[in-house]
Amino acid sequence: MAESDTKKTTRRLLLHEKPFMLLQTIANNDGRIYSARISKKIDCSYAYIVKLIKVMNKLGLTTFEGTKHKKLISLTVKGKKVFKLLSEI
């Protein structure tokens, strides 16, 4: 049976250290944080963090709030569930 592309993308994305750390950082900061702050906290390039957040946004795990250049990132209900499940592994 063939898997959907979304499931494959989600699995490839979330089973790596930095994407998990990204979810963890958002969750541990009252669910709202700026991309630059995430980048500094998990010692990762800003460009990579922005790319991850865009992918997670398409998957329905994160949301943006704010202006074009200053966006607060937060987890959606789905993002919180995924983080909780990954934390238990």
CORPESUL-V689371 format. One record per run of one state. SS is the DSSP state (2 for helix, 1 for strand, 0 for the rest). FROM is the first residue (numbers start at 1). TO is the last residue. If there is no record, write none. Layout:
ss:SS from:FROM to:TO
ss:SS from:FROM to:TO
This chain:
ss:0 from:1 to:4
ss:2 from:5 to:14
ss:0 from:15 to:16
ss:2 from:17 to:28
ss:0 from:29 to:32
ss:1 from:33 to:34
ss:2 from:35 to:41
ss:0 from:42 to:45
ss:2 from:46 to:58
ss:0 from:59 to:61
ss:1 from:62 to:66
ss:0 from:67 to:70
ss:1 from:71 to:75
ss:0 from:76 to:76
ss:2 from:77 to:88
ss:0 from:89 to:89
